Amino acid sequence: MQPTALVNELYVRLVKQTGISWQNRAQFFGIAATTMRRILVERARARKASKRGSGNYKLDLTDVSDIPAGSSHLDLLALDRALEQLAAFDPKQCRIVEAKFFGGLSTEETAEVIGVSAATVKREWALAKAWLFRELS
């Protein structure tokens, strides 16, 4: 999915949402990151469906700097399953991964979204990356 198509889809979904009173910029970016994850996972599931052709959709990670070395492509559905497992025992780490990976937020922006210090984000991000790398290897 092209970045412009992803942003357009995100915009359409956010505009359709009613009843949200945006508290601040951090809340917006948190919801946007989660929505982008959902869009990408839905797209990957649709591509994998047999009526549309089989095979996993590979997300190109060459432009993402904080992903563990050695993985230029990632199975998005496997990442989603791993993030669901991560959320089961550490929801904060899952939110950090969503904000940094799907939302493209910096450490400071992620700290604002999550409501913790930048040092906590760095520490939890390192743990989450290691855990995800192990789960996806």
Backbone hydrogen bonds, N-H to C=O, Kabsch-Sander energy under -0.5 kcal/mol:
donor,donor_aa,acceptor,acceptor_aa,energy
6,L,2,Q,-2.3
7,V,3,P,-2.6
8,N,4,T,-2.4
9,E,5,A,-2.5
10,L,6,L,-2.6
11,Y,7,V,-2.7
12,V,8,N,-2.5
13,R,9,E,-2.4
14,L,10,L,-2.6
15,V,11,Y,-2.5
16,K,12,V,-1.8
17,Q,13,R,-1.0
21,S,19,G,-0.6
22,W,20,I,-0.8
28,F,24,N,-1.7
29,F,25,R,-2.4
30,G,26,A,-2.2
31,I,27,Q,-2.5
32,A,28,F,-2.7
33,A,29,F,-2.4
34,T,30,G,-1.9
35,T,31,I,-2.4
36,M,32,A,-2.5
37,R,33,A,-2.0
38,R,34,T,-2.1
39,I,35,T,-2.5
40,L,36,M,-2.5
41,V,37,R,-2.5
42,E,38,R,-2.8
43,R,39,I,-2.3
44,A,40,L,-2.3
45,R,41,V,-2.6
46,A,42,E,-2.3
47,R,43,R,-2.2
48,K,44,A,-1.7
49,A,45,R,-1.3
52,R,49,A,-1.6
53,G,50,S,-1.1
59,L,57,Y,-0.5
59,L,74,L,-2.3
60,D,58,K,-0.5
61,L,72,S,-2.3
64,V,61,L,-1.3
65,S,63,D,-0.6
67,I,64,V,-0.6
71,S,68,P,-0.9
74,L,59,L,-1.4
76,L,57,Y,-1.2
76,L,74,L,-0.8
79,L,75,D,-2.2
80,D,76,L,-2.3
81,R,77,L,-2.3
82,A,78,A,-2.5
83,L,79,L,-2.6
84,E,80,D,-2.1
85,Q,81,R,-2.0
86,L,82,A,-2.6
87,A,83,L,-2.6
88,A,84,E,-1.2
89,F,85,Q,-1.0
89,F,86,L,-0.6
90,D,86,L,-2.7
94,C,90,D,-1.6
95,R,91,P,-2.3
96,I,92,K,-2.1
97,V,93,Q,-2.4
98,E,94,C,-2.5
99,A,95,R,-2.5
100,K,96,I,-2.7
101,F,97,V,-3.0
102,F,97,V,-0.8
102,F,98,E,-0.8
103,G,98,E,-2.1
105,L,99,A,-2.3
110,T,106,S,-2.7
111,A,107,T,-2.3
112,E,108,E,-1.8
113,V,109,E,-2.3
114,I,110,T,-2.9
115,G,111,A,-2.3
116,V,111,A,-1.7
121,V,117,S,-1.9
122,K,118,A,-2.5
123,R,119,A,-2.3
124,E,120,T,-3.0
125,W,121,V,-2.9
126,A,122,K,-2.1
127,L,123,R,-2.0
128,A,124,E,-2.8
129,K,125,W,-2.8
130,A,126,A,-2.1
131,W,127,L,-2.5
132,L,128,A,-3.0
133,F,129,K,-2.7
134,R,130,A,-2.2
135,E,131,W,-2.4
136,L,132,L,-2.6
137,S,133,F,-1.1
